[in-house]
């Protein structure tokens, strides 16, 4: 007897380049848990939105009163923790991304 396993198609990043403006960052949210600790499978509607993700691209920094730009504290590739309702969700191809301000990021995960 053979068992067939269904695997998710591997995510590929779109060829579209996004350059956020000012102090905004583009974040790809991590996948949510699909099972509880007791082994119950959760449908998408019951899952909590993950509050972790990876920064895809960053803006040039906030414009200060003297006309200079502040340095961003995060960089592309950083894994970050943010509030679950931070930012605006949008789709680019098959990818679901978040556009948020740097202030919405709570911590960098090392």
C-alpha positions as CSV (number, residue, x, y, z in Angstrom):
1,X,0.0,0.0,0.0
2,X,1.4,3.4,-0.9
3,X,0.5,6.7,0.6
4,X,0.5,9.8,-1.5
5,X,1.6,13.0,0.2
6,X,0.6,16.3,-1.0
7,X,3.4,18.9,-1.0
8,X,3.0,22.6,-1.3
9,X,4.5,24.2,-4.4
10,X,7.7,25.9,-3.6
11,X,7.4,29.7,-3.3
12,X,9.3,31.7,-5.8
13,X,9.8,35.4,-5.6
14,X,8.3,37.4,-8.3
15,X,10.6,39.2,-10.8
16,X,9.0,42.5,-9.8
17,X,11.3,44.7,-7.7
18,X,9.7,46.8,-5.0
19,X,11.4,49.8,-3.6
20,X,9.5,51.2,-0.6
21,X,9.7,55.0,0.0
22,X,10.8,56.8,3.2
23,X,10.9,54.7,6.3
24,X,8.7,51.9,4.9
25,X,9.8,48.2,4.5
26,X,8.4,45.3,2.5
27,X,8.0,42.1,4.6
28,X,7.1,38.5,3.6
29,X,5.1,37.0,6.4
30,X,6.1,33.5,7.7
31,X,3.7,30.6,7.2
32,X,1.2,30.1,10.0
33,X,0.9,27.0,12.1
34,X,-1.6,24.5,10.5
35,X,-1.9,22.2,13.5
36,X,-2.5,22.8,17.2
37,X,-0.3,21.3,19.9
38,X,-3.0,18.5,20.2
39,X,-2.7,17.7,16.5
40,X,-5.9,19.3,15.3
41,X,-5.6,20.6,11.7
42,X,-6.7,24.3,11.5
43,X,-8.4,25.7,8.4
44,X,-7.0,29.0,7.0
45,X,-9.9,31.0,8.5
46,X,-9.0,29.8,12.1
47,X,-5.3,30.5,11.9
48,X,-3.8,33.5,13.6
49,X,-1.8,35.8,11.3
50,X,1.9,35.2,12.0
51,X,3.6,38.2,13.5
52,X,7.0,37.2,12.1
53,X,8.5,37.7,8.7
54,X,11.5,38.4,6.6
55,X,12.3,41.9,5.2
56,X,12.5,41.8,1.4
57,X,13.4,45.5,0.8
58,X,13.7,48.8,2.7
59,X,13.2,52.4,1.9
60,X,15.8,55.2,2.2
61,X,14.9,56.3,5.7
62,X,12.7,58.9,7.3
63,X,13.1,62.5,6.2
64,X,14.3,64.6,9.1
65,X,13.6,68.3,9.8
66,X,17.1,69.3,8.5
67,X,16.5,67.6,5.1
68,X,18.7,64.6,5.8
69,X,17.5,61.0,6.0
70,X,17.7,58.9,9.1
71,X,19.5,55.5,8.9
72,X,17.2,52.5,8.9
73,X,17.8,50.1,11.8
74,X,16.8,47.0,9.7
75,X,18.2,45.6,6.5
76,X,16.9,43.3,3.8
77,X,17.1,39.7,4.9
78,X,16.4,40.4,8.6
79,X,13.8,38.2,10.4
80,X,11.6,40.5,12.3
81,X,8.7,40.5,14.9
82,X,5.8,42.9,14.4
83,X,2.3,43.4,15.6
84,X,-0.2,41.0,13.8
85,X,-2.2,43.9,12.3
86,X,0.8,46.0,11.2
87,X,1.0,47.3,7.6
88,X,-0.9,46.9,4.5
89,X,-1.2,43.5,2.8
90,X,-0.9,43.2,-1.0
91,X,-0.2,40.6,-3.6
92,X,2.6,40.5,-6.1
93,X,2.1,37.4,-8.3
94,X,1.6,34.5,-5.9
95,X,3.4,36.2,-3.0
96,X,1.5,38.0,-0.2
97,X,3.6,40.8,1.1
98,X,3.2,43.5,3.8
99,X,4.2,47.2,3.5
100,X,4.8,48.7,6.9
101,X,6.6,51.5,8.6
102,X,9.9,50.8,10.4
103,X,8.1,51.9,13.6
104,X,5.7,48.9,13.3
105,X,8.6,46.5,13.7
106,X,9.0,45.4,17.4
107,X,12.3,43.4,17.2
108,X,14.9,41.8,15.0
109,X,15.1,38.0,15.5
110,X,18.7,36.8,15.6
